[in-house]
Amino acid sequence: MGVFITGLGGGIYLIANLGPGARDGLMTGLQRVTGFPIAWVRSTIEITVLTIGWWLGGIIGLGTIFFAVGIGPCLAISLTIFSSKKK
């Protein structure tokens, strides 16, 4: 539930043009350059960061994995919902 709510929040502030954070800016830039789906780009970023954290000795739990895999699709759904409402 928390991943979905985080995705909704991300979609709201991206659609509102409030300025993306570091990962969101990277995500939107990579999506624009590559043309890959936003869900895939965001999940790839999160999995990459998770892997680097693990290599540096961080602990990875099920919640961490679920977030890394789930935030991309949740954010994509949120962007679809809120961009259709904006028109």
PDB file of N, CA, C and O in Angstrom:
ATOM      1  N   MET A   1       0.828  -1.192   0.000  1.00  0.00           N
ATOM      2  CA  MET A   1       0.000   0.000   0.000  1.00  0.00           C
ATOM      3  C   MET A   1       0.871   1.254   0.000  1.00  0.00           C
ATOM      4  O   MET A   1       0.557   2.232  -0.678  1.00  0.00           O
ATOM      5  N   GLY A   2       1.955   1.223   0.754  1.00  0.00           N
ATOM      6  CA  GLY A   2       2.843   2.376   0.827  1.00  0.00           C
ATOM      7  C   GLY A   2       3.506   2.688  -0.504  1.00  0.00           C
ATOM      8  O   GLY A   2       3.705   3.855  -0.841  1.00  0.00           O
ATOM      9  N   VAL A   3       3.849   1.650  -1.264  1.00  0.00           N
ATOM     10  CA  VAL A   3       4.467   1.855  -2.578  1.00  0.00           C
ATOM     11  C   VAL A   3       3.468   2.542  -3.504  1.00  0.00           C
ATOM     12  O   VAL A   3       3.836   3.451  -4.249  1.00  0.00           O
ATOM     13  N   PHE A   4       2.216   2.117  -3.462  1.00  0.00           N
ATOM     14  CA  PHE A   4       1.194   2.721  -4.312  1.00  0.00           C
ATOM     15  C   PHE A   4       0.963   4.184  -3.942  1.00  0.00           C
ATOM     16  O   PHE A   4       0.846   5.037  -4.821  1.00  0.00           O
ATOM     17  N   ILE A   5       0.898   4.471  -2.651  1.00  0.00           N
ATOM     18  CA  ILE A   5       0.701   5.858  -2.203  1.00  0.00           C
ATOM     19  C   ILE A   5       1.896   6.726  -2.590  1.00  0.00           C
ATOM     20  O   ILE A   5       1.717   7.876  -2.990  1.00  0.00           O
ATOM     21  N   THR A   6       3.098   6.197  -2.478  1.00  0.00           N
ATOM     22  CA  THR A   6       4.291   6.937  -2.905  1.00  0.00           C
ATOM     23  C   THR A   6       4.232   7.204  -4.403  1.00  0.00           C
ATOM     24  O   THR A   6       4.576   8.299  -4.850  1.00  0.00           O
ATOM     25  N   GLY A   7       3.800   6.219  -5.182  1.00  0.00           N
ATOM     26  CA  GLY A   7       3.633   6.405  -6.621  1.00  0.00           C
ATOM     27  C   GLY A   7       2.599   7.467  -6.949  1.00  0.00           C
ATOM     28  O   GLY A   7       2.795   8.267  -7.864  1.00  0.00           O
ATOM     29  N   LEU A   8       1.495   7.479  -6.206  1.00  0.00           N
ATOM     30  CA  LEU A   8       0.473   8.512  -6.404  1.00  0.00           C
ATOM     31  C   LEU A   8       1.040   9.902  -6.124  1.00  0.00           C
ATOM     32  O   LEU A   8       0.830  10.837  -6.897  1.00  0.00           O
ATOM     33  N   GLY A   9       1.754  10.024  -5.022  1.00  0.00           N
ATOM     34  CA  GLY A   9       2.354  11.315  -4.677  1.00  0.00           C
ATOM     35  C   GLY A   9       3.341  11.788  -5.724  1.00  0.00           C
ATOM     36  O   GLY A   9       3.354  12.965  -6.084  1.00  0.00           O
ATOM     37  N   GLY A  10       4.171  10.875  -6.216  1.00  0.00           N
ATOM     38  CA  GLY A  10       5.128  11.225  -7.261  1.00  0.00           C
ATOM     39  C   GLY A  10       4.435  11.691  -8.528  1.00  0.00           C
ATOM     40  O   GLY A  10       4.862  12.655  -9.164  1.00  0.00           O
ATOM     41  N   GLY A  11       3.367  11.002  -8.888  1.00  0.00           N
ATOM     42  CA  GLY A  11       2.604  11.391 -10.064  1.00  0.00           C
ATOM     43  C   GLY A  11       1.984  12.766  -9.916  1.00  0.00           C
ATOM     44  O   GLY A  11       1.969  13.553 -10.863  1.00  0.00           O
ATOM     45  N   ILE A  12       1.472  13.060  -8.726  1.00  0.00           N
ATOM     46  CA  ILE A  12       0.845  14.361  -8.485  1.00  0.00           C
ATOM     47  C   ILE A  12       1.853  15.488  -8.652  1.00  0.00           C
ATOM     48  O   ILE A  12       1.577  16.460  -9.356  1.00  0.00           O
ATOM     49  N   TYR A  13       3.017  15.376  -8.018  1.00  0.00           N
ATOM     50  CA  TYR A  13       3.930  16.523  -8.116  1.00  0.00           C
ATOM     51  C   TYR A  13       4.633  16.594  -9.465  1.00  0.00           C
ATOM     52  O   TYR A  13       5.043  17.680  -9.873  1.00  0.00           O
ATOM     53  N   LEU A  14       4.787  15.479 -10.171  1.00  0.00           N
ATOM     54  CA  LEU A  14       5.350  15.560 -11.523  1.00  0.00           C
ATOM     55  C   LEU A  14       4.364  16.203 -12.502  1.00  0.00           C
ATOM     56  O   LEU A  14       4.762  17.017 -13.335  1.00  0.00           O
ATOM     57  N   ILE A  15       3.089  15.845 -12.407  1.00  0.00           N
ATOM     58  CA  ILE A  15       2.063  16.434 -13.270  1.00  0.00           C
ATOM     59  C   ILE A  15       1.880  17.916 -12.943  1.00  0.00           C
ATOM     60  O   ILE A  15       1.586  18.716 -13.832  1.00  0.00           O
ATOM     61  N   ALA A  16       2.052  18.285 -11.675  1.00  0.00           N
ATOM     62  CA  ALA A  16       1.879  19.678 -11.263  1.00  0.00           C
ATOM     63  C   ALA A  16       3.076  20.554 -11.634  1.00  0.00           C
ATOM     64  O   ALA A  16       3.059  21.762 -11.396  1.00  0.00           O
ATOM     65  N   ASN A  17       4.118  19.948 -12.215  1.00  0.00           N
ATOM     66  CA  ASN A  17       5.331  20.673 -12.609  1.00  0.00           C
ATOM     67  C   ASN A  17       5.977  21.417 -11.436  1.00  0.00           C
ATOM     68  O   ASN A  17       6.386  22.571 -11.566  1.00  0.00           O
ATOM     69  N   LEU A  18       6.058  20.742 -10.304  1.00  0.00           N
ATOM     70  CA  LEU A  18       6.696  21.326  -9.123  1.00  0.00           C
ATOM     71  C   LEU A  18       8.199  21.088  -9.102  1.00  0.00           C
ATOM     72  O   LEU A  18       8.878  21.481  -8.153  1.00  0.00           O
ATOM     73  N   GLY A  19       8.712  20.458 -10.125  1.00  0.00           N
ATOM     74  CA  GLY A  19      10.143  20.172 -10.204  1.00  0.00           C
ATOM     75  C   GLY A  19      10.445  18.789  -9.677  1.00  0.00           C
ATOM     76  O   GLY A  19      10.065  18.455  -8.554  1.00  0.00           O
ATOM     77  N   PRO A  20      11.122  17.982 -10.468  1.00  0.00           N
ATOM     78  CA  PRO A  20      11.412  16.614 -10.030  1.00  0.00           C
ATOM     79  C   PRO A  20      12.573  16.573  -9.047  1.00  0.00           C
ATOM     80  O   PRO A  20      13.445  17.442  -9.052  1.00  0.00           O
ATOM     81  N   GLY A  21      12.566  15.543  -8.202  1.00  0.00           N
ATOM     82  CA  GLY A  21      13.714  15.281  -7.357  1.00  0.00           C
ATOM     83  C   GLY A  21      14.819  14.647  -8.188  1.00  0.00           C
ATOM     84  O   GLY A  21      14.689  14.518  -9.406  1.00  0.00           O
ATOM     85  N   ALA A  22      15.895  14.256  -7.542  1.00  0.00           N
ATOM     86  CA  ALA A  22      17.051  13.710  -8.270  1.00  0.00           C
ATOM     87  C   ALA A  22      16.693  12.458  -9.075  1.00  0.00           C
ATOM     88  O   ALA A  22      16.982  12.389 -10.269  1.00  0.00           O
ATOM     89  N   ARG A  23      16.077  11.485  -8.441  1.00  0.00           N
ATOM     90  CA  ARG A  23      15.723  10.249  -9.158  1.00  0.00           C
ATOM     91  C   ARG A  23      14.630  10.495 -10.180  1.00  0.00           C
ATOM     92  O   ARG A  23      14.634   9.892 -11.253  1.00  0.00           O
ATOM     93  N   ASP A  24      13.694  11.376  -9.856  1.00  0.00           N
ATOM     94  CA  ASP A  24      12.619  11.656 -10.807  1.00  0.00           C
ATOM     95  C   ASP A  24      13.142  12.411 -12.024  1.00  0.00           C
ATOM     96  O   ASP A  24      12.681  12.184 -13.142  1.00  0.00           O
ATOM     97  N   GLY A  25      14.096  13.305 -11.809  1.00  0.00           N
ATOM     98  CA  GLY A  25      14.712  14.008 -12.935  1.00  0.00           C
ATOM     99  C   GLY A  25      15.485  13.056 -13.824  1.00  0.00           C
ATOM    100  O   GLY A  25      15.416  13.140 -15.051  1.00  0.00           O
ATOM    101  N   LEU A  26      16.225  12.146 -13.197  1.00  0.00           N
ATOM    102  CA  LEU A  26      16.946  11.122 -13.955  1.00  0.00           C
ATOM    103  C   LEU A  26      15.953  10.249 -14.719  1.00  0.00           C
ATOM    104  O   LEU A  26      16.170   9.922 -15.885  1.00  0.00           O
ATOM    105  N   MET A  27      14.871   9.879 -14.054  1.00  0.00           N
ATOM    106  CA  MET A  27      13.853   9.022 -14.665  1.00  0.00           C
ATOM    107  C   MET A  27      13.218   9.698 -15.883  1.00  0.00           C
ATOM    108  O   MET A  27      13.134   9.093 -16.951  1.00  0.00           O
ATOM    109  N   THR A  28      12.774  10.936 -15.731  1.00  0.00           N
ATOM    110  CA  THR A  28      12.112  11.614 -16.846  1.00  0.00           C
ATOM    111  C   THR A  28      13.097  11.880 -17.986  1.00  0.00           C
ATOM    112  O   THR A  28      12.726  11.797 -19.157  1.00  0.00           O
ATOM    113  N   GLY A  29      14.345  12.199 -17.649  1.00  0.00           N
ATOM    114  CA  GLY A  29      15.357  12.415 -18.682  1.00  0.00           C
ATOM    115  C   GLY A  29      15.669  11.146 -19.454  1.00  0.00           C
ATOM    116  O   GLY A  29      15.734  11.167 -20.683  1.00  0.00           O
ATOM    117  N   LEU A  30      15.865  10.036 -18.743  1.00  0.00           N
ATOM    118  CA  LEU A  30      16.141   8.762 -19.414  1.00  0.00           C
ATOM    119  C   LEU A  30      14.963   8.296 -20.257  1.00  0.00           C
ATOM    120  O   LEU A  30      15.150   7.742 -21.340  1.00  0.00           O
ATOM    121  N   GLN A  31      13.755   8.520 -19.764  1.00  0.00           N
ATOM    122  CA  GLN A  31      12.574   8.127 -20.514  1.00  0.00           C
ATOM    123  C   GLN A  31      12.466   8.943 -21.804  1.00  0.00           C
ATOM    124  O   GLN A  31      12.130   8.411 -22.862  1.00  0.00           O
ATOM    125  N   ARG A  32      12.750  10.217 -21.704  1.00  0.00           N
ATOM    126  CA  ARG A  32      12.682  11.085 -22.884  1.00  0.00           C
ATOM    127  C   ARG A  32      13.738  10.687 -23.927  1.00  0.00           C
ATOM    128  O   ARG A  32      13.458  10.669 -25.125  1.00  0.00           O
ATOM    129  N   VAL A  33      14.954  10.368 -23.459  1.00  0.00           N
ATOM    130  CA  VAL A  33      16.051  10.022 -24.378  1.00  0.00           C
ATOM    131  C   VAL A  33      15.887   8.627 -24.973  1.00  0.00           C
ATOM    132  O   VAL A  33      16.114   8.430 -26.167  1.00  0.00           O
ATOM    133  N   THR A  34      15.492   7.655 -24.144  1.00  0.00           N
ATOM    134  CA  THR A  34      15.431   6.264 -24.613  1.00  0.00           C
ATOM    135  C   THR A  34      14.090   5.880 -25.217  1.00  0.00           C
ATOM    136  O   THR A  34      14.025   5.008 -26.084  1.00  0.00           O
ATOM    137  N   GLY A  35      13.027   6.521 -24.767  1.00  0.00           N
ATOM    138  CA  GLY A  35      11.695   6.148 -25.221  1.00  0.00           C
ATOM    139  C   GLY A  35      11.126   4.923 -24.519  1.00  0.00           C
ATOM    140  O   GLY A  35      10.031   4.470 -24.855  1.00  0.00           O
ATOM    141  N   PHE A  36      11.862   4.381 -23.542  1.00  0.00           N
ATOM    142  CA  PHE A  36      11.366   3.232 -22.785  1.00  0.00           C
ATOM    143  C   PHE A  36      10.206   3.670 -21.882  1.00  0.00           C
ATOM    144  O   PHE A  36      10.118   4.841 -21.513  1.00  0.00           O
ATOM    145  N   PRO A  37       9.323   2.742 -21.529  1.00  0.00           N
ATOM    146  CA  PRO A  37       8.204   3.080 -20.643  1.00  0.00           C
ATOM    147  C   PRO A  37       8.710   3.598 -19.289  1.00  0.00           C
ATOM    148  O   PRO A  37       9.718   3.121 -18.767  1.00  0.00           O
ATOM    149  N   ILE A  38       8.002   4.567 -18.741  1.00  0.00           N
ATOM    150  CA  ILE A  38       8.407   5.195 -17.482  1.00  0.00           C
ATOM    151  C   ILE A  38       8.489   4.166 -16.358  1.00  0.00           C
ATOM    152  O   ILE A  38       9.360   4.269 -15.494  1.00  0.00           O
ATOM    153  N   ALA A  39       7.600   3.182 -16.356  1.00  0.00           N
ATOM    154  CA  ALA A  39       7.627   2.134 -15.316  1.00  0.00           C
ATOM    155  C   ALA A  39       8.934   1.361 -15.370  1.00  0.00           C
ATOM    156  O   ALA A  39       9.541   1.087 -14.335  1.00  0.00           O
ATOM    157  N   TRP A  40       9.366   1.011 -16.563  1.00  0.00           N
ATOM    158  CA  TRP A  40      10.606   0.260 -16.728  1.00  0.00           C
ATOM    159  C   TRP A  40      11.809   1.097 -16.313  1.00  0.00           C
ATOM    160  O   TRP A  40      12.702   0.607 -15.621  1.00  0.00           O
ATOM    161  N   VAL A  41      11.832   2.359 -16.735  1.00  0.00           N
ATOM    162  CA  VAL A  41      12.960   3.245 -16.410  1.00  0.00           C
ATOM    163  C   VAL A  41      13.075   3.421 -14.902  1.00  0.00           C
ATOM    164  O   VAL A  41      14.169   3.296 -14.351  1.00  0.00           O
ATOM    165  N   ARG A  42      11.957   3.710 -14.220  1.00  0.00           N
ATOM    166  CA  ARG A  42      12.008   3.949 -12.771  1.00  0.00           C
ATOM    167  C   ARG A  42      12.409   2.687 -12.017  1.00  0.00           C
ATOM    168  O   ARG A  42      13.226   2.749 -11.099  1.00  0.00           O
ATOM    169  N   SER A  43      11.847   1.553 -12.391  1.00  0.00           N
ATOM    170  CA  SER A  43      12.212   0.305 -11.717  1.00  0.00           C
ATOM    171  C   SER A  43      13.677  -0.027 -11.928  1.00  0.00           C
ATOM    172  O   SER A  43      14.336  -0.512 -11.008  1.00  0.00           O
ATOM    173  N   THR A  44      14.197   0.221 -13.116  1.00  0.00           N
ATOM    174  CA  THR A  44      15.608  -0.030 -13.401  1.00  0.00           C
ATOM    175  C   THR A  44      16.505   0.862 -12.546  1.00  0.00           C
ATOM    176  O   THR A  44      17.524   0.404 -12.030  1.00  0.00           O
ATOM    177  N   ILE A  45      16.135   2.120 -12.397  1.00  0.00           N
ATOM    178  CA  ILE A  45      16.903   3.031 -11.534  1.00  0.00           C
ATOM    179  C   ILE A  45      16.908   2.514 -10.102  1.00  0.00           C
ATOM    180  O   ILE A  45      17.959   2.445  -9.466  1.00  0.00           O
ATOM    181  N   GLU A  46      15.735   2.151  -9.595  1.00  0.00           N
ATOM    182  CA  GLU A  46      15.631   1.687  -8.209  1.00  0.00           C
ATOM    183  C   GLU A  46      16.398   0.388  -7.989  1.00  0.00           C
ATOM    184  O   GLU A  46      17.051   0.232  -6.958  1.00  0.00           O
ATOM    185  N   ILE A  47      16.335  -0.539  -8.931  1.00  0.00           N
ATOM    186  CA  ILE A  47      17.068  -1.806  -8.801  1.00  0.00           C
ATOM    187  C   ILE A  47      18.572  -1.554  -8.866  1.00  0.00           C
ATOM    188  O   ILE A  47      19.342  -2.212  -8.166  1.00  0.00           O
ATOM    189  N   THR A  48      18.992  -0.611  -9.696  1.00  0.00           N
ATOM    190  CA  THR A  48      20.409  -0.250  -9.769  1.00  0.00           C
ATOM    191  C   THR A  48      20.895   0.325  -8.449  1.00  0.00           C
ATOM    192  O   THR A  48      21.957  -0.055  -7.957  1.00  0.00           O
ATOM    193  N   VAL A  49      20.123   1.239  -7.873  1.00  0.00           N
ATOM    194  CA  VAL A  49      20.493   1.843  -6.583  1.00  0.00           C
ATOM    195  C   VAL A  49      20.486   0.781  -5.481  1.00  0.00           C
ATOM    196  O   VAL A  49      21.359   0.782  -4.613  1.00  0.00           O
ATOM    197  N   LEU A  50      19.513  -0.117  -5.513  1.00  0.00           N
ATOM    198  CA  LEU A  50      19.458  -1.205  -4.540  1.00  0.00           C
ATOM    199  C   LEU A  50      20.706  -2.078  -4.639  1.00  0.00           C
ATOM    200  O   LEU A  50      21.284  -2.455  -3.619  1.00  0.00           O
ATOM    201  N   THR A  51      21.118  -2.396  -5.848  1.00  0.00           N
ATOM    202  CA  THR A  51      22.303  -3.236  -6.068  1.00  0.00           C
ATOM    203  C   THR A  51      23.565  -2.547  -5.569  1.00  0.00           C
ATOM    204  O   THR A  51      24.399  -3.178  -4.920  1.00  0.00           O
ATOM    205  N   ILE A  52      23.711  -1.272  -5.862  1.00  0.00           N
ATOM    206  CA  ILE A  52      24.876  -0.524  -5.383  1.00  0.00           C
ATOM    207  C   ILE A  52      24.901  -0.497  -3.862  1.00  0.00           C
ATOM    208  O   ILE A  52      25.954  -0.683  -3.252  1.00  0.00           O
ATOM    209  N   GLY A  53      23.743  -0.266  -3.248  1.00  0.00           N
ATOM    210  CA  GLY A  53      23.664  -0.283  -1.782  1.00  0.00           C
ATOM    211  C   GLY A  53      24.064  -1.618  -1.205  1.00  0.00           C
ATOM    212  O   GLY A  53      24.753  -1.679  -0.187  1.00  0.00           O
ATOM    213  N   TRP A  54      23.633  -2.702  -1.852  1.00  0.00           N
ATOM    214  CA  TRP A  54      23.992  -4.040  -1.395  1.00  0.00           C
ATOM    215  C   TRP A  54      25.498  -4.266  -1.525  1.00  0.00           C
ATOM    216  O   TRP A  54      26.129  -4.804  -0.616  1.00  0.00           O
ATOM    217  N   TRP A  55      26.077  -3.847  -2.671  1.00  0.00           N
ATOM    218  CA  TRP A  55      27.527  -3.974  -2.868  1.00  0.00           C
ATOM    219  C   TRP A  55      28.309  -3.208  -1.812  1.00  0.00           C
ATOM    220  O   TRP A  55      29.409  -3.609  -1.431  1.00  0.00           O
ATOM    221  N   LEU A  56      27.738  -2.104  -1.341  1.00  0.00           N
ATOM    222  CA  LEU A  56      28.410  -1.301  -0.322  1.00  0.00           C
ATOM    223  C   LEU A  56      28.173  -1.815   1.099  1.00  0.00           C
ATOM    224  O   LEU A  56      28.641  -1.217   2.067  1.00  0.00           O
ATOM    225  N   GLY A  57      27.447  -2.920   1.217  1.00  0.00           N
ATOM    226  CA  GLY A  57      27.253  -3.546   2.521  1.00  0.00           C
ATOM    227  C   GLY A  57      25.908  -3.290   3.159  1.00  0.00           C
ATOM    228  O   GLY A  57      25.700  -3.643   4.319  1.00  0.00           O
ATOM    229  N   GLY A  58      24.991  -2.684   2.430  1.00  0.00           N
ATOM    230  CA  GLY A  58      23.658  -2.422   2.963  1.00  0.00           C
ATOM    231  C   GLY A  58      22.834  -3.698   3.074  1.00  0.00           C
ATOM    232  O   GLY A  58      23.132  -4.716   2.450  1.00  0.00           O
ATOM    233  N   ILE A  59      21.803  -3.607   3.878  1.00  0.00           N
ATOM    234  CA  ILE A  59      20.911  -4.748   4.087  1.00  0.00           C
ATOM    235  C   ILE A  59      19.701  -4.579   3.182  1.00  0.00           C
ATOM    236  O   ILE A  59      19.124  -3.495   3.094  1.00  0.00           O
ATOM    237  N   ILE A  60      19.323  -5.655   2.514  1.00  0.00           N
ATOM    238  CA  ILE A  60      18.168  -5.626   1.619  1.00  0.00           C
ATOM    239  C   ILE A  60      17.092  -6.528   2.200  1.00  0.00           C
ATOM    240  O   ILE A  60      17.311  -7.718   2.428  1.00  0.00           O
ATOM    241  N   GLY A  61      15.927  -5.940   2.435  1.00  0.00           N
ATOM    242  CA  GLY A  61      14.794  -6.714   2.929  1.00  0.00           C
ATOM    243  C   GLY A  61      13.746  -6.878   1.847  1.00  0.00           C
ATOM    244  O   GLY A  61      13.898  -6.363   0.739  1.00  0.00           O
ATOM    245  N   LEU A  62      12.691  -7.592   2.169  1.00  0.00           N
ATOM    246  CA  LEU A  62      11.609  -7.796   1.207  1.00  0.00           C
ATOM    247  C   LEU A  62      10.940  -6.483   0.825  1.00  0.00           C
ATOM    248  O   LEU A  62      10.568  -6.288  -0.333  1.00  0.00           O
ATOM    249  N   GLY A  63      10.785  -5.583   1.792  1.00  0.00           N
ATOM    250  CA  GLY A  63      10.180  -4.279   1.507  1.00  0.00           C
ATOM    251  C   GLY A  63      11.006  -3.471   0.527  1.00  0.00           C
ATOM    252  O   GLY A  63      10.461  -2.779  -0.333  1.00  0.00           O
ATOM    253  N   THR A  64      12.319  -3.560   0.656  1.00  0.00           N
ATOM    254  CA  THR A  64      13.221  -2.853  -0.254  1.00  0.00           C
ATOM    255  C   THR A  64      13.067  -3.382  -1.672  1.00  0.00           C
ATOM    256  O   THR A  64      12.998  -2.607  -2.626  1.00  0.00           O
ATOM    257  N   ILE A  65      13.014  -4.678  -1.806  1.00  0.00           N
ATOM    258  CA  ILE A  65      12.851  -5.295  -3.122  1.00  0.00           C
ATOM    259  C   ILE A  65      11.479  -4.955  -3.696  1.00  0.00           C
ATOM    260  O   ILE A  65      11.365  -4.612  -4.873  1.00  0.00           O
ATOM    261  N   PHE A  66      10.442  -5.048  -2.872  1.00  0.00           N
ATOM    262  CA  PHE A  66       9.095  -4.743  -3.328  1.00  0.00           C
ATOM    263  C   PHE A  66       8.997  -3.287  -3.804  1.00  0.00           C
ATOM    264  O   PHE A  66       8.369  -3.007  -4.825  1.00  0.00           O
ATOM    265  N   PHE A  67       9.615  -2.370  -3.068  1.00  0.00           N
ATOM    266  CA  PHE A  67       9.598  -0.967  -3.477  1.00  0.00           C
ATOM    267  C   PHE A  67      10.322  -0.780  -4.803  1.00  0.00           C
ATOM    268  O   PHE A  67       9.810  -0.122  -5.709  1.00  0.00           O
ATOM    269  N   ALA A  68      11.506  -1.354  -4.913  1.00  0.00           N
ATOM    270  CA  ALA A  68      12.311  -1.189  -6.130  1.00  0.00           C
ATOM    271  C   ALA A  68      11.581  -1.695  -7.366  1.00  0.00           C
ATOM    272  O   ALA A  68      11.661  -1.085  -8.432  1.00  0.00           O
ATOM    273  N   VAL A  69      10.880  -2.793  -7.227  1.00  0.00           N
ATOM    274  CA  VAL A  69      10.173  -3.384  -8.361  1.00  0.00           C
ATOM    275  C   VAL A  69       8.812  -2.712  -8.582  1.00  0.00           C
ATOM    276  O   VAL A  69       8.360  -2.586  -9.720  1.00  0.00           O
ATOM    277  N   GLY A  70       8.165  -2.284  -7.508  1.00  0.00           N
ATOM    278  CA  GLY A  70       6.791  -1.785  -7.606  1.00  0.00           C
ATOM    279  C   GLY A  70       6.615  -0.299  -7.846  1.00  0.00           C
ATOM    280  O   GLY A  70       5.562   0.115  -8.331  1.00  0.00           O
ATOM    281  N   ILE A  71       7.611   0.521  -7.522  1.00  0.00           N
ATOM    282  CA  ILE A  71       7.416   1.970  -7.635  1.00  0.00           C
ATOM    283  C   ILE A  71       7.250   2.414  -9.082  1.00  0.00           C
ATOM    284  O   ILE A  71       6.476   3.332  -9.350  1.00  0.00           O
ATOM    285  N   GLY A  72       7.943   1.798 -10.007  1.00  0.00           N
ATOM    286  CA  GLY A  72       7.820   2.179 -11.416  1.00  0.00           C
ATOM    287  C   GLY A  72       6.402   2.013 -11.950  1.00  0.00           C
ATOM    288  O   GLY A  72       5.828   2.968 -12.474  1.00  0.00           O
ATOM    289  N   PRO A  73       5.829   0.819 -11.828  1.00  0.00           N
ATOM    290  CA  PRO A  73       4.451   0.651 -12.301  1.00  0.00           C
ATOM    291  C   PRO A  73       3.443   1.539 -11.565  1.00  0.00           C
ATOM    292  O   PRO A  73       2.519   2.066 -12.184  1.00  0.00           O
ATOM    293  N   CYS A  74       3.613   1.707 -10.260  1.00  0.00           N
ATOM    294  CA  CYS A  74       2.689   2.563  -9.502  1.00  0.00           C
ATOM    295  C   CYS A  74       2.786   4.015  -9.961  1.00  0.00           C
ATOM    296  O   CYS A  74       1.767   4.691 -10.101  1.00  0.00           O
ATOM    297  N   LEU A  75       3.988   4.489 -10.193  1.00  0.00           N
ATOM    298  CA  LEU A  75       4.180   5.855 -10.675  1.00  0.00           C
ATOM    299  C   LEU A  75       3.598   6.006 -12.079  1.00  0.00           C
ATOM    300  O   LEU A  75       2.973   7.024 -12.376  1.00  0.00           O
ATOM    301  N   ALA A  76       3.789   5.023 -12.934  1.00  0.00           N
ATOM    302  CA  ALA A  76       3.242   5.078 -14.295  1.00  0.00           C
ATOM    303  C   ALA A  76       1.711   5.136 -14.270  1.00  0.00           C
ATOM    304  O   ALA A  76       1.105   5.898 -15.024  1.00  0.00           O
ATOM    305  N   ILE A  77       1.094   4.339 -13.410  1.00  0.00           N
ATOM    306  CA  ILE A  77      -0.368   4.368 -13.270  1.00  0.00           C
ATOM    307  C   ILE A  77      -0.817   5.738 -12.795  1.00  0.00           C
ATOM    308  O   ILE A  77      -1.780   6.302 -13.314  1.00  0.00           O
ATOM    309  N   SER A  78      -0.118   6.265 -11.811  1.00  0.00           N
ATOM    310  CA  SER A  78      -0.450   7.585 -11.273  1.00  0.00           C
ATOM    311  C   SER A  78      -0.329   8.672 -12.338  1.00  0.00           C
ATOM    312  O   SER A  78      -1.204   9.530 -12.450  1.00  0.00           O
ATOM    313  N   LEU A  79       0.742   8.640 -13.112  1.00  0.00           N
ATOM    314  CA  LEU A  79       0.916   9.634 -14.171  1.00  0.00           C
ATOM    315  C   LEU A  79      -0.194   9.521 -15.213  1.00  0.00           C
ATOM    316  O   LEU A  79      -0.671  10.534 -15.724  1.00  0.00           O
ATOM    317  N   THR A  80      -0.603   8.308 -15.528  1.00  0.00           N
ATOM    318  CA  THR A  80      -1.701   8.105 -16.485  1.00  0.00           C
ATOM    319  C   THR A  80      -3.004   8.680 -15.940  1.00  0.00           C
ATOM    320  O   THR A  80      -3.732   9.372 -16.651  1.00  0.00           O
ATOM    321  N   ILE A  81      -3.291   8.390 -14.680  1.00  0.00           N
ATOM    322  CA  ILE A  81      -4.531   8.876 -14.057  1.00  0.00           C
ATOM    323  C   ILE A  81      -4.550  10.401 -14.017  1.00  0.00           C
ATOM    324  O   ILE A  81      -5.520  11.026 -14.446  1.00  0.00           O
ATOM    325  N   PHE A  82      -3.476  10.998 -13.502  1.00  0.00           N
ATOM    326  CA  PHE A  82      -3.485  12.442 -13.293  1.00  0.00           C
ATOM    327  C   PHE A  82      -3.279  13.240 -14.574  1.00  0.00           C
ATOM    328  O   PHE A  82      -3.738  14.378 -14.665  1.00  0.00           O
ATOM    329  N   SER A  83      -2.598  12.668 -15.565  1.00  0.00           N
ATOM    330  CA  SER A  83      -2.451  13.404 -16.821  1.00  0.00           C
ATOM    331  C   SER A  83      -3.773  13.426 -17.580  1.00  0.00           C
ATOM    332  O   SER A  83      -4.044  14.385 -18.303  1.00  0.00           O
ATOM    333  N   SER A  84      -4.602  12.392 -17.436  1.00  0.00           N
ATOM    334  CA  SER A  84      -5.917  12.406 -18.090  1.00  0.00           C
ATOM    335  C   SER A  84      -6.860  13.376 -17.388  1.00  0.00           C
ATOM    336  O   SER A  84      -7.747  13.941 -18.027  1.00  0.00           O
ATOM    337  N   LYS A  85      -6.685  13.578 -16.092  1.00  0.00           N
ATOM    338  CA  LYS A  85      -7.518  14.525 -15.335  1.00  0.00           C
ATOM    339  C   LYS A  85      -7.133  15.971 -15.638  1.00  0.00           C
ATOM    340  O   LYS A  85      -7.966  16.873 -15.549  1.00  0.00           O
ATOM    341  N   LYS A  86      -5.868  16.187 -15.995  1.00  0.00           N
ATOM    342  CA  LYS A  86      -5.358  17.535 -16.227  1.00  0.00           C
ATOM    343  C   LYS A  86      -5.928  18.150 -17.502  1.00  0.00           C
ATOM    344  O   LYS A  86      -6.073  19.369 -17.592  1.00  0.00           O
ATOM    345  N   LYS A  87      -6.251  17.316 -18.484  1.00  0.00           N
ATOM    346  CA  LYS A  87      -6.742  17.798 -19.783  1.00  0.00           C
ATOM    347  C   LYS A  87      -8.097  18.334 -19.665  1.00  0.00           C
ATOM    348  O   LYS A  87      -8.671  18.784 -20.657  1.00  0.00           O
TER     349      LYS A  87
END
